[in-house]
Amino acid sequence: MEEIYSDILVVGGGAAGCFAAIKAKQNGAHTVLLVDKGYVGKSGCSKFAAGSFKCFIPDEDDFDLWFGKAIEEGYYINDQNWTKIHLKQVFDRVKELNSWGVDFLKDKNGGFERLEGQGSSEKRPIKTIMFHGPQLMDVLRATAQKFSVDIVDKTMITHLLHDKKNSKSIAGALGFDLRTGEHRIFKAKATILTAGPQAFKSHYAYQKMATGDAHVMGLRAGAELTNYEFTCHHLSCADFDTTGMNVLQGLGATFVNSKGEPYMKKYDPEYADRSTMNRLSAGMACEVMLGNAPLYFDFSHFDEKSLAYFKDTLPIMYRAFERAGYINNGTIKDRVEWVSVNMGNVGYGGGLKINTMCETSLNGLFAAGDAACGPASGVEGFCAYAIPFATTSGAISGIAASEYIKGSEDISPSPQEVRAYSQELSRPLKTLDGVEPDYLMLKVQELLFPMDIYLIRHRERLQQALARFCELGDEFVPFLKAYDPHYLRMAIEASNMVTCGELFLRAAITRTESRGSHFREDYPGIDNINWLKWVILTEDHGNITVSTEDIPIETYPMKSERKKYAYPIAKAMKGLE
């Protein structure tokens, strides 16, 4: 079995991974290895970045407004220390990206052109920097290579390896080459997980590769996860995957029901069609229950300038619209059917619990980007999520890991663990009469995608879904089969989808209140008396355990009153009865 040594191993080649690797090299790490199951620069969530980058600019923006909005939309679940760090550092990351060659839209004076999109109102404007989406990762790969980061493509990391002398320390990882199937041991003094979120191969933004790999590796190695009950309720064209909600909202697209009536104003009076994802999705649910489906995104106000902006910032989506016939000869279709989508924890939500140095609960293990729990964003993200958070947390993790290894002793993976994990990794290839990965993935989607599971939740329905997930874990996962290394990747992804589905359901059952994207029909109020807490998930001898940790709200700048509030959408839904 091939052994590869590095000072720092970075798992996941998106924006967070590239920033982690680059900053580690800049901070003195001798050998930094960046490993991705796809091709760094062409796979992962970051490649399909939707052209928008929410960035606080010190000389232009009001810090208190941005910080306040981030905490408000995070429903006080944020680690406010993280939110402050992110806002203070994010413009530095933008300036670096600009200097490396990312093509940001500029105004006539050479400043960054900005758009008021999602979460911006006349009363509280939040402006977004714009860039040409797909080229971001091309620039980051080239920059990583410029700083002599060693890149290994087409290799899937599957297991973290503990130090043979200390079970609380990580000494590297095990993985396999997706072309040859060869197993590889990666020995490292520090490991940074940035291998994205769990998207359940959903109907949005082409995120079919985001299957919670880092979350499951961390969980099984003994790390803590949190925020898994908070999911990204994104919105997409009903006919095919799309991206770019922030841009389209900023350009003036509006939501209408089957009667042609705009409806978001009644569910979010301040932001209406520029509302955040969880309120847009909840508004859709209300309209469906009223019998007003199907629902549409209305582009009738788009003019030539709007379409040009659309094309510049969202070229992949623009091309899809052309191929679908929604854009013809420079004219866009007035209305396109739109749906809410369960996007797991893409951009914000559940992940590995980290401190402000991106350290997990295990020695030598760091996490950044969507591998982490979205501490700066809390429930919704908004001012501190997705690509912007990937850049700040990636940079912090790379610097922290490079400092960590300066005082670390030589470590080595446990040989017994390597053998056991290698046998486990090979099992699907030796299973002749077993379960196809695609079949199990479809079962997961059938359980998690109904509106009354991911969007409007109730203990009884969640418990029923959890029981089915336990059956999948017991009766299907052990019998997954793979014909070759490609299918082996799919088998591991299917298994990870089952694990992450169970994590979501257990966390959602535990939080007996409503907050942000977590709407409990049976607990329709926001409970700041009992639930200013993080739900913590760990694994103990193969079983997922759930606990809670009080949020230190009294130590933070923004404090929420210890009382119960009516959940906004719950009030709107009550009026529909």
Secondary structure, 3 states (H helix, E strand, C coil): CEEEEEEEEEECCCHHHHHHHHHHHHCCCCCEEEECCCCCCCCCHHHHCCCEEECCCCCCCCHHHHHHHHHHHCCCCCCHHHHHHHHHHHHHHHHHHHHHCCCECECCCCCECEEECCCCCCCCCCEEEEECCCHHHHHHHHHHHHCCCEEECCEEEEEEEEECCEEEEEEEEEEEECCCCCEEEEEEEEEEECCCCECCCCCCCCCCCCECHHHHHHHHHCCCEECCCCCCEEEEECCCCCCCHHHHHHCCCEEECCCCCECHHHHCCCCHHHCCHHHHHHHHHHHHHCCCCCCEEECCCCCHHHHHHHHHHCHHHHHHHHHHCCEECCEECCEEEEEEEECCCCCCCCEECCCCCCECCCECEEECHHHECCCCCCCCCCCCCHHHHHHHHHHHHHHHHHHHHHHCCCCCECHHHHHHHHHHHHHHHHCCCCECHHHHHHHHHHHHCCHHHHCCECHHHHHHHHHHHHHHHHHCHHHECCCCHHHHHHHHHHHHHHHHHHHHHHHHHHCCCCECCECECCECEEECCCCCEEEEEEEECCEEEEEEEECCHHHCCCCCCCCEEECHHHHHHHCCC
